[in-house]
């Protein structure tokens, strides 16, 4: 099945990365599609088109979910632009591509999931396992503070922490879809959960041993002692 452009730019980006037929993008037909304006005016009424599942409100839980994933992809782009380490740079670029696949899953109605599997890539356990391997490697090499980290040690680390926070919000939206029966692939939840852990470790690696991260600790509340009241003086009986 040839690629069909979506009226939603966000969905179009998802499709371009996750499609099994993406190699056809070099065809003259695809080039003609690429020259079309992104202004479709089809969303002026407050609706947008899913990849599979028709049109829904822009406040639909699925739209909220893949919209948050799109924010995470952009936030990771800021981080990647600041990162100098080639290995971490490559990890971020790969993760951005994988998040497009996540977005395609979220932009598909559960009843239409079989169509997605026929024409696009889906999130597989291998992707989550790769994240876990990378987390293990970083944990062996990067010392972790014993308290909450206050973001901002370096520009790249701060950008990674922003991306992590955005991804956590996306994860909450994804779990909401799962609880509503609108997520057929539970691997999407596992992947999002593990990725936020990886971003935390990458941020600490970016800070490096040369930067001592600022940390905050939980306030320990000391129970307030009850005020002691003196007993009222006994009245002497009048003689």
Beta strands, then each sheet from edge to edge (+ up, - down):
strand 1: 47-49
strand 2: 55-57
strand 3: 148-149
strand 4: 215-216
sheet 1: 1+ 2-
sheet 2: 3+ 4-
end
